[in-house]
């Protein structure tokens, strides 16, 4: 067995210093100045090329992107529905005699509707009386029409569900209000079922309820229709995106459920009806939403 002789510490230190700088060959860390210069020049050119290639790639990509409208989106073209107040399980269950059980829902509705206050709508958006229905805003050739205007959607439109006359939104009386919100889809235009309509309709039902569902919708097409369906006017479409339409207010329908039987579950299904909104089996929120409503004594 060969035994390696351990070098003295002084010799090891001398070898290390010679590696760092050899005055005889004028080498630094085993390389001459010209060798180090060639290596540095190579990496300088190499990383400069990578930087230029990355910059060119980003520039080309940016030429294909519209800063106002995304070219690709993972959202479905078929809009979905959601409710407010929003709960994790889509269950609205409370005790009408216990304010602590519905205070959170009332606060959530007030917060959501704050942007619909009439004073804010008058200051931020424009009153629309559109004969054609849609609030289409075309660009002028190469000059983009940005920012685009949005139609007013006043909180007072929601009647007894506005929170003005009844700050509890009916929860204290066992007549709760629920808001139906349609998700935003850029450039989407819902098509009414009938050609003479300037709106699409929203309706809710409780198929398994023995006594049916008594509800009032805001807004509705007329006083006679407010117990049948709610409407979403075409003047709130199309939506051009958050940056292009900064003050856009999402159209919603408020529903007040009347004469609910206490301590009874209501499995409610709400849907929006339009020619180009389909109910997909693989997506239970496409054009519709289901939730459970229960008012305890």
Rosetta blueprint (number, residue, H / E / L):
1 X L
2 X L
3 X L
4 X L
5 X L
6 X L
7 X L
8 X L
9 X H
10 X H
11 X H
12 X H
13 X H
14 X H
15 X H
16 X H
17 X H
18 X H
19 X H
20 X H
21 X E
22 X E
23 X L
24 X L
25 X L
26 X L
27 X E
28 X E
29 X L
30 X L
31 X E
32 X E
33 X H
34 X H
35 X H
36 X H
37 X H
38 X H
39 X H
40 X H
41 X H
42 X H
43 X H
44 X H
45 X H
46 X H
47 X H
48 X H
49 X H
50 X H
51 X H
52 X H
53 X H
54 X H
55 X H
56 X H
57 X H
58 X H
59 X H
60 X H
61 X H
62 X H
63 X H
64 X L
65 X L
66 X L
67 X L
68 X L
69 X L
70 X L
71 X L
72 X L
73 X L
74 X L
75 X L
76 X L
77 X L
78 X L
79 X L
80 X E
81 X E
82 X E
83 X E
84 X E
85 X L
86 X L
87 X L
88 X L
89 X L
90 X L
91 X E
92 X E
93 X E
94 X E
95 X E
96 X L
97 X L
98 X L
99 X H
100 X H
101 X H
102 X L
103 X H
104 X H
105 X H
106 X H
107 X H
108 X H
109 X H
110 X H
111 X H
112 X H
113 X H
114 X H
115 X H
116 X H
117 X L
118 X H
119 X H
120 X H
121 X H
122 X H
123 X H
124 X H
125 X L
126 X E
127 X L
128 X L
129 X L
130 X L
131 X L
132 X L
133 X L
134 X L
135 X L
136 X L
137 X L
138 X L
139 X L
140 X E
141 X L
142 X L
143 X E
144 X L
145 X L
146 X L
147 X L
148 X L
149 X L
150 X L
151 X E
152 X L
153 X L
154 X L
155 X H
156 X H
157 X H
158 X H
159 X H
160 X H
161 X H
162 X L
163 X L
164 X L
165 X L
166 X L
167 X L
168 X L
169 X L
170 X L
171 X H
172 X H
173 X H
174 X L
175 X L
176 X L
177 X E
178 X E
179 X E
180 X E
181 X E
182 X E
183 X L
184 X L
185 X L
186 X E
187 X L
188 X L
189 X L
190 X L
191 X L
192 X L
193 X L
194 X L
195 X L
196 X L
197 X L
198 X L
199 X E
200 X E
201 X E
202 X E
203 X E
204 X E
205 X E
206 X L
207 X L
208 X L
209 X L
210 X L
211 X L
212 X L
213 X L
214 X E
215 X E
216 X E
217 X E
218 X E
219 X L
220 X L
221 X L
222 X L
223 X H
224 X H
225 X H
226 X L
227 X L
228 X L
229 X L
230 X E
231 X E
232 X E
233 X E
234 X H
235 X H
236 X H
237 X L
238 X L
239 X E
240 X L
241 X L
242 X L
243 X L
244 X L
245 X L
246 X L
247 X L
248 X L
249 X L
250 X L
251 X L
252 X E
253 X E
254 X E
255 X E
256 X E
257 X E
258 X E
259 X L
260 X L
261 X L
262 X L
263 X L
264 X L
265 X E
266 X E
267 X E
268 X E
269 X E
270 X E
271 X E
272 X E
273 X E
274 X L
275 X L
276 X L
277 X L
278 X L
279 X L
280 X L
281 X L
282 X L
283 X L
284 X L
285 X L
286 X E
287 X L
288 X E
289 X E
290 X E
291 X E
292 X E
293 X E
294 X E
295 X E
296 X E
297 X L
